[in-house]
Amino acid sequence: QVQLVDSGGGLVQAGGSLRLSCAAAGRTFSSYTMAWFRQAPGKEREFVAGITWTTGRTYYADSVKARFTISRDNAKNTFFLQMNSLKPEDTAVYSCAAKARVAYGSEFRGGYDYWGQGTQVTVSS
């Protein structure tokens, strides 16, 4: 029904930048919320950032606020995570996600039904 394909990961030095992309297909996303999560080895999956598809309201985890920016291009059915000032502790597999509900506040942090395959981000010190 809904397919998500994420890409853009790689190896960067501390202080560098990366831009992740997620291509969405399968339906109209007017009532959807899109998000990025990450999971480091041996750790729980962590919410990073979310955005509502139609209005563009954003919500960030405290750990990435002021460094990461989530955005979307509705015409291209694609959303992004711009990551600046990267730190070694940002190293993780990053996955995009979507759900067919408009999220508010803490609702951004969970309840996602569709997932991309994941893309590796490695930050060297």
Residue pairs with C-beta under 8 A, 6 or more apart in sequence:
1 26
1 27
1 114
2 24
2 25
2 26
2 27
2 98
2 113
2 114
3 24
3 25
3 26
3 114
4 22
4 23
4 24
4 96
4 97
4 98
4 114
4 115
4 116
5 22
5 23
5 116
5 117
6 20
6 21
6 22
6 23
6 94
6 95
6 96
6 116
6 117
6 118
6 119
7 20
7 21
7 22
7 23
7 119
8 18
8 19
8 20
8 21
8 119
9 18
9 20
9 93
9 94
9 119
9 120
9 121
9 122
10 18
10 120
10 121
10 122
11 122
11 123
11 124
12 18
12 86
12 121
12 122
12 123
12 124
13 123
13 124
14 86
14 87
14 88
14 123
14 124
14 125
15 85
15 86
16 86
16 123
17 82
17 83
17 84
17 85
17 86
18 83
18 86
18 121
19 80
19 81
19 82
19 83
20 36
20 80
20 81
20 83
20 94
20 96
20 119
20 121
21 78
21 79
21 80
22 34
22 36
22 78
22 79
22 80
22 96
22 116
23 76
23 77
23 78
24 34
24 77
24 78
24 79
24 98
25 77
29 53
29 74
29 77
29 98
30 53
30 54
31 53
31 54
31 100
31 101
31 102
32 52
32 53
32 98
32 99
32 100
32 101
32 102
33 50
33 51
33 52
33 53
33 98
33 99
33 101
33 102
33 103
33 107
33 108
33 112
34 50
34 51
34 52
34 53
34 70
34 72
34 79
34 96
34 97
34 98
35 47
35 48
35 49
35 50
35 51
35 70
35 96
35 97
35 98
35 108
35 112
36 48
36 49
36 50
36 70
36 81
36 94
36 95
36 96
36 97
37 45
37 46
37 47
37 48
37 94
37 95
37 96
37 97
37 112
38 45
38 46
38 48
38 90
38 92
38 93
38 94
38 95
38 121
39 45
39 46
39 92
39 93
39 95
40 46
40 91
40 92
40 93
43 92
46 61
46 63
46 92
47 61
47 108
47 109
47 110
48 60
48 61
48 64
48 68
48 81
48 94
49 58
49 59
49 60
49 61
49 64
49 68
49 69
49 70
49 81
50 58
50 59
50 60
50 70
50 103
50 108
50 109
51 57
51 58
51 59
51 70
51 71
51 72
51 79
52 102
52 103
53 72
53 74
54 74
54 102
55 102
56 71
56 72
58 70
59 103
59 105
59 108
60 68
60 70
64 83
64 90
67 83
67 84
67 85
67 86
68 81
68 82
68 83
68 84
69 81
69 82
69 84
70 79
70 80
70 81
70 82
71 79
71 80
71 82
72 78
72 79
72 80
73 79
73 80
79 96
81 94
83 90
83 121
86 121
86 123
87 123
88 123
88 124
88 125
89 123
90 121
90 123
91 121
91 122
91 123
92 121
93 118
93 119
93 120
93 121
94 118
94 119
94 120
94 121
95 115
95 116
95 117
95 118
95 119
96 115
96 116
97 112
97 114
97 115
97 116
98 112
98 113
98 114
99 111
99 112
99 113
99 114
100 113
101 107
101 111
103 111
